[in-house]
Amino acid sequence: MGNAFAKALKPFGLNLSEWRVCASLLYVPHQTLSELSVHATSDISALSRIIDRLESQELVKREKSTTDGRSIRIALTSKGDELALRIVPVAKQHESVILSGFTANDVQVLRAMLLKVYENAGALDDLV
């Protein structure tokens, strides 16, 4: 499942982790690293490396927060925004294939259940 989408991302020059960051920033712009780590499901150290790579490709930029000068927010550049918007139809096509045969209600229930699993998995961090 992930391999097929990873292959679909290759012509765009992104891997799955980089796409998660771009997609997250497309839908929720100007995130802190902490916020982005939750939305892109990546730990901070790995995320920092991903941001560095995307920044070197001029797809994202770091900006000082307008409300807290110590805080840095990550945003897509216009180039990153354009690239992400070109990938969205490909992502939706893959999602459509994966979810074929499910009713709209099934999809809603599945997403709610996956969100709960994800939230529960986050509690494991407290055990370490």
C-alpha positions as CSV (number, residue, x, y, z in Angstrom):
1,M,0.0,0.0,0.0
2,G,2.7,2.5,1.1
3,N,5.1,1.2,-1.6
4,A,2.6,2.1,-4.4
5,F,2.2,5.6,-3.2
6,A,5.9,6.0,-2.6
7,K,6.5,5.0,-6.2
8,A,3.9,7.5,-7.3
9,L,5.7,10.2,-5.3
10,K,9.1,9.6,-7.0
11,P,8.4,11.7,-10.1
12,F,7.6,14.6,-7.8
13,G,11.0,14.2,-6.0
14,L,9.5,13.4,-2.6
15,N,9.4,10.4,-0.3
16,L,6.5,9.5,2.0
17,S,7.9,11.4,5.0
18,E,8.4,14.5,3.0
19,W,4.9,14.2,1.5
20,R,3.4,13.9,5.0
21,V,5.0,17.2,6.0
22,C,4.0,19.0,2.8
23,A,0.4,17.7,3.0
24,S,0.2,18.7,6.7
25,L,1.4,22.2,5.9
26,L,-0.9,22.4,2.9
27,Y,-4.0,21.8,5.2
28,V,-2.7,23.5,8.4
29,P,-0.1,26.2,7.4
30,H,2.5,27.8,9.7
31,Q,3.0,25.0,12.2
32,T,5.6,24.7,14.9
33,L,7.8,21.6,14.9
34,S,5.8,20.2,17.8
35,E,2.5,20.6,15.9
36,L,4.0,19.3,12.7
37,S,5.4,16.2,14.5
38,V,1.9,15.3,15.5
39,H,0.3,15.9,12.2
40,A,3.0,14.3,10.1
41,T,3.5,11.5,12.6
42,S,7.3,12.0,12.9
43,D,9.5,12.5,15.9
44,I,11.2,15.9,16.2
45,S,14.7,14.8,15.3
46,A,13.6,13.0,12.1
47,L,11.3,15.9,11.3
48,S,14.1,18.4,11.6
49,R,16.1,16.5,9.0
50,I,13.0,16.3,6.7
51,I,12.5,20.1,7.1
52,D,16.2,20.6,6.2
53,R,15.8,18.6,3.0
54,L,12.6,20.3,2.0
55,E,14.1,23.7,2.8
56,S,17.1,23.0,0.6
57,Q,14.7,22.2,-2.2
58,E,12.9,25.5,-1.5
59,L,9.6,23.7,-0.7
60,V,9.3,24.9,2.9
61,K,10.6,27.9,4.9
62,R,11.2,28.6,8.6
63,E,9.5,31.8,9.9
64,K,9.7,33.5,13.3
65,S,6.3,33.5,15.0
66,T,4.6,36.9,15.0
67,T,3.3,36.3,18.5
68,D,6.4,34.7,20.1
69,G,9.8,35.7,18.8
70,R,11.4,32.5,20.2
71,S,9.1,30.2,18.3
72,I,9.7,29.1,14.7
73,R,6.9,28.1,12.4
74,I,7.2,26.0,9.3
75,A,5.3,27.0,6.1
76,L,5.2,25.9,2.5
77,T,6.8,28.2,0.0
78,S,4.9,29.0,-3.2
79,K,6.9,26.3,-4.9
80,G,6.0,23.8,-2.1
81,D,2.4,24.8,-2.3
82,E,2.3,24.3,-6.0
83,L,4.0,20.9,-5.7
84,A,1.7,19.7,-2.9
85,L,-1.4,20.7,-4.9
86,R,-0.1,18.7,-7.9
87,I,0.2,15.6,-5.7
88,V,-3.2,15.9,-4.0
89,P,-5.1,14.3,-6.9
90,V,-2.6,11.4,-6.9
91,A,-3.1,10.9,-3.2
92,K,-6.9,11.1,-3.5
93,Q,-6.7,8.5,-6.3
94,H,-4.8,6.1,-4.1
95,E,-7.1,6.7,-1.2
96,S,-10.1,6.0,-3.5
97,V,-8.7,2.7,-4.5
98,I,-7.9,1.7,-0.9
99,L,-11.3,2.7,0.3
100,S,-13.3,1.2,-2.6
101,G,-16.1,-1.0,-1.4
102,F,-16.6,0.9,1.8
103,T,-19.7,3.0,2.4
104,A,-19.3,6.6,3.4
105,N,-20.3,5.6,7.0
106,D,-17.7,2.8,6.9
107,V,-15.1,5.3,6.0
108,Q,-16.2,7.7,8.8
109,V,-16.1,4.9,11.4
110,L,-12.7,3.7,10.1
111,R,-11.2,7.1,10.4
112,A,-12.6,7.6,13.9
113,M,-11.2,4.2,14.9
114,L,-7.8,4.9,13.4
115,L,-7.7,8.3,15.2
116,K,-8.4,6.5,18.5
117,V,-5.7,4.0,17.8
118,Y,-3.2,6.8,17.0
119,E,-4.2,8.7,20.2
120,N,-3.8,5.5,22.3
121,A,-0.4,4.8,20.7
122,G,0.6,8.3,21.8
123,A,0.1,7.2,25.4
124,L,2.9,4.7,25.0
125,D,5.3,7.6,25.0
126,D,4.4,8.2,28.7
127,L,5.4,4.6,29.5
128,V,9.0,5.1,28.4
